[in-house]
């Protein structure tokens, strides 16, 4: 192996490891049917690879651009982080936004200026957080 040069190499290294302590990730979820999701790195890679079609299919996305990820759980955040990396984008995880409308609008405006018009990936249920930011380029992933 030539060594790890980027995040995709790191991901592939985790997939190929024989170390039993480094087999995957566990996500704890608030669900009536399940309390955790266990994925091997290979399973996470395969799921993220499937999601690249959503990102690459968006006319708002171009490789090398910043993609702000806004989700309300770690599972979706990590899955879309890797899908963005595999699509050639630069992921930026966005923390929870303020419930105060003005503060939330200012935060989104700041992210838009900082990253020069990024695409925002989110769930349809969270789309309302972007109300008042008409210029934000939002892609609701569950609608694609």
N, C-alpha and C positions, 0 to 999 in steps of 0.2 A: 504494500500500500504506500502511496506517495505522501500520505499525511492528510490531515484535515485542512482544507483550504477555505471552506465556506460552510454555511448552515446545512446545505443539502448533503455535503460530505459527512457532517456530524450526524445527521439523521440516519444516513446509510450505515455509518459506523455502529450506531445503536441497534439498528435492525440486524446487523451481522454478528453482534457480540455473542459470545457463548457464556458470558457471565450471568449466572442465574439470579443475581441481585439486581441486574439491569435489564429487565425483560419488558417493561412497559410502564403505563401510567394508570392510576386509579383516580376517577373523578367522583366526588360525592355530590349527589344530586337530591333536590327536594322534589320527590315524586311519590305518588301513592303506590306505584307498582314496583319501583326500584329505588334503592338507596345509594347504589354506586354503579359506575360503569368502569369495567376493566378492559383495557386495550393493550395489546402488544404494540411495540413500535411499528411492526409491519402492518398491523391492522390500522393504526393511526395514519400511516403513510398511504395505504390504499384508499381510505376514506378521504383524506386530504386531496389525493390525486383526482378522485371523482369530483370534488368541489371545484377543482381548477376550471372546469368547463363553465361554471357560473361566472367566475371572475373573467376568464378570457372571452366569454360571450357578451360581456357588457361593453357597449360602445364607449363607456366612460373610462375604461381601463386601458392603460398602455404599459408594457413592460418597463420596469425601472421607476415607475411612479409610486408615490406613497399611498397606502391604503389604510385609513383609520378604521379600526375594528371596534364596534360598540355592541357588546352582548351582555346579557345579565347572568351568565354562568361561565365557569372555567372551561367546561367541555367545549362549548361553541367557540369560545375565544381561542383556545389552543388549536382546535380543528381548523378554523379559518386563518389563524396565524400561519400554519404550515401550508395551507392551500394557497395563501398569498405568496409565500416564499417559493413554492413550486411553480407558481405562475410567473415568476420573475418580478414580483412587486416587492415593495419595502413595507412590511407591516408595522403599524403603530397601534398598540393596545390602548384604548381610551378607558379611563376609569369611570365609575358611575358619575353621571352628570347631576348637577344640583337640581333640586325640586323647584328652586326659585327661577321663574321664567327668564328674568333679566340676566341673572348670573349664568344660566345655561346658555343663553344666546351669546353672551360675551365669550364664554369658553369655546363654543363652536366657531365663532368668528375668529378667535385667536388661532385655533387649529387650522382653519382655512388659510389664514395669512402666513402662519409658520411654515406650512407645507405647500403653499402656493396652489391652492385649489385641489386638495386630495379627493379621492373617492371615499365615501363613508359606507362601509358594509355593516348592516345591522339586520335584526329580525323585524318582520312586519309589526309585531306587537310593540316594538320600541321605536318605530318610525315617528311617533308623535313627539318624541324628545327633540326632534329637529324642527318643530313648528316655529315659525318666526325667523328661520334662516333659509329664506327662499333661494339663495344662491348655492346652498350646499348640494353637492352631487351625491345623492343617496341611492344605494342599491339595497333593497330588501331581499335578502338571499332566499327566503322561503317563497318568494313570488316568482322566482326564475326557474 
